[in-house]
Amino acid sequence: MTAIYLLIPISLIILVIAVRSFVWAVNNKQFNNLEDISQTMLFEDTIQDRKELLAKQESTAKATANPKTQNTQVQSPSKLKLTKESTGIPEEINKQQSSNHDQT
Amino acid sequence: MTALHCFHCDELINQVQTIEQQIHGKMQSFCCLGCASIAGMIDSNGLVDFYDFRSQSSAKANNEKQNSYLIYDKTNVQQQYFVAKNAKTSHIQLLVEDIRCAACIWLIKARLSRVVGVSKIEVDSLSKIVSFDWTADTTLLSKIMQKLDDIGFPCTPYCIENEIVQKNNYRNDILKRLGVAGLGMMQTMMFATGLYLGDSELTNTFNTSNDLASSDRALLQWVSLIVTSFVLWYSAAPFYKNAYRSVLVGKIGIDMPISLALFIAYGSSLYNILNNHPHVYFDTVTMFTFLILLGRLAEAQTRNFLARTLSSSKNKIPILARRVGNEGDAQSINGNPSSLPKEDWLPIVELAKYDTVLVKVGETVPIDGIIIEGDTWFDQSFITGESNLVVGNIGTLALAGSINTHAPIKLRTENLSGQRLIDQIIQFKQSGTQNKPHLEMQLDTVAKYFSLAVILVASFVYLGWTFYQPEKALLVTLSVLVISCPCALSLAVPTAQACTQAILNKLGVAVAHHHFLETLLKTTDVLFDKTGTLTEGKVTISQVNFLHREQFLHSGEALNKVLDKPCLLAFIASLEAESEHPIAQAFLPYLDPAIKATNIKYVVGEGVSGDIDGLRYYVGSPLFIDENVPSAKAKFNSIDYNIGDQPHLIVASNSGIIASILTQDQTRNDAHTLVNYLHDLDIQTHILSGDPSDKSTLLAKQLGINNVQQGMLAQNKMGYVESLHQQGRISLMIGDGINDAPVLSVAHNSIAMGSGSDLSRVSADAVLINNQLSSLVHVFKLAKQHKAVITSNIYWALGYNVITIPMAVFGFIPPYLAAIGMSLSSLVVLWNATRLLNKNTFEKIRHESTKQLVAN
């Protein structure tokens, strides 16, 4: 039972940390708006995924020099710059846009 | 080909005017240039993902008005709105009304985060407020606002209301205390598990050998003591502060037994530790604190929610005015036109008497003033709650808060900021809140006597035992205190409250004050506002009578349309398309893009005329038609057409009268249900209307309401309710306008409509979010069940004490049984409250009310 003389003080330290971080979170408005954050955080993930997919595609495009995949890069110069930030929807992902593409 | 929808706003595209633009490498169609430019802007910023993320279509671009944000670069204007954090940084709040879904939030955040000088961006979709820290000398504020406008979010600076800040701070305070209590509760319960399982009496009973070494027990007890002391000191502080305050005033409320319970449980545990007795009740102390705080948080949350859902710029009185001069220098203006002072935006607090203020169409009048130029109609629904437009001519007083709907006007300031009618109403509201009568709650009464009884019994027991067996006196007194601990009693109401709240949310009713349901049952008089409460508050078309159909047939041949009722309404709609008049709004649903009116001319207070397909049409009052339609002259007589008293609109073309149209502010279809239900309960009903016309009397007759008061100002309504109070009546006021705010705050109980003004909603005790009056029938029924549960909870708590206290007094109850009994009695109370949540209960309420609806 001597273990509790070590473990209980540790649990108390953790308790103090938990209380302080909770109070910090409330004071920093982390709990002011619980509805919106839960939804928007997923968008960032999606964009991240897309960026990775795009990067992959670009690298394969460079490797194979396939004219079809280069298509995604033939855009106005301003867009080329911006793909670095967040854009660039590969056609495979966006069904709606790809179907529009088929029509045109 | 299938119908095309706009890529940005999803509206149907008029095939002729389709605009195509390349968005992210694909051709997309747009309904207008505005939408196309927004989408282009979003795309060029690399934020085109927005269109994938959004779950709702965006607002259509405003093509006519170019918002100018330049005025917000002026320092005196900025001072009105923004809180400076330090020399350079200030906290900015913008109201963005077009925030519709999570994707909008993402878009705004992503766009603003790229602007230099903007940090800590927060977007709240409920209050539609975007807030951020802005460093002054980096990007001009007007540029930042323009950037938001460019991606489809027009914005206005927003002066955050104190109510929102206060309610948010209160909620966060409770949340912190709750969090601390919760964490402390988990810890003490963990230690308590060890203490209970290792309890010597327990292990002896069950013949196990888990007995704790006394040093280990002491450790667990001391650690629990530390944690609990912190919880008691921090989380439970509001209870004994309130209790102390209530004792000073001589009114003992529910916080008294709560504090008593906490101190009894904590004190006796402390005594036991110091005297080496094995039993401590720290787990009870922390759990009890946690549960009570949970109830308080639920209430704070509802209030916070209500305060946040306010804000719409239309319901806001501007704090800026467009000053164009002062009466004093009018002479020089006339003499020398070139010295005309430039249009200048000023905060209204800086306006002086006799300043001239310009108010354009669609703007809200910022200050009370006499009209010195222009004729218009005012929408005063914000101030009076009445939807009919009021005519404003030269010499009439325009009230701050009314919306200028037709023509630009110039005002000479009359009442300066702080003395405006609207300021007076707000003052009335505040005095109403102070004078609000409070009925004593059932529990408060019980709590008062119970607290006194516990203290008395405990002192008698102690005295008695000191004579009999002094060494046992303290122990027995402690067990009496533990047994009588008012935990169960204190939980009786909050637990029932939490369960009722859940059902109320489903019914679309938000209750902001805990006394609401109990007071509701005592109601003797229900007072209704008329417009917006008993009626929908918007005009609809109730009747169309063709008087000379042939005129219409003759005129419309060329359009190749079936000339029936909808077609006629579409004609009128195209004439009224640009008008903000509530009657014009009634025609809006009938708008047909194929019919276009030209040369439209409004005559304030009378009617409108315009050309459709080469023929001139007139819509307006009989007088207007009389004056303007040559062929109708002398021929027109309302009696000939059986038109009666009600105001009719007459439609005519150049060749003669076509039809008469009757418009009406529709009575809410469930007003009948509610009024009948109230009469069944023997509750008196009243209408307090700001409308001076006889409409309220008619409505009262129609609904069977007993008492009608017309043309009442905000202070009259307040006086009426106060006189009812003096007769010992218990009032329930239901209203929606800003003029109802004072009476809502003074009535015993009040309900605001969800569609009502911001001020009325923060003044009321409850808000009908779904605007369904019939929900109130359910609320009345629920209130009855709520009370039944509270009563049974109180009886249980008292009954339990009546049986166990005498046993404890004579020393029959060992301390560990006392502890178990204390927890069990609280659990029973909890279980009893959750009976409210029982599905059957909710279904039963619903079933009964539908039955009643059918019966009616």
Interface residues (C-beta under 8 A of the other chain):
Chain A: M1 I4 Y5 I8 S11 L12 L15 A18 V19 F22 V23 V26 N27 K29 F31 N32 N33 E35 D36 Q39 T40 F43 T46 I47 R50 Q75 S78 K79 L82 T83 E85 S86 T87 I89 N94 Q96 Q97 N100 H101 T104
Chain B: H24 G25 K26 M27 Q28 S44 N45 G46 L47 V48 D49 D52 F53 C101 A102 A103 I105 W106 K109 A110 E122 V123 D124 S125 L126 N168 N172 L175 K176 G179 V180 L183 G184 Q187 M190 F191 A213 D216 L219 L220 V223 I226 V227
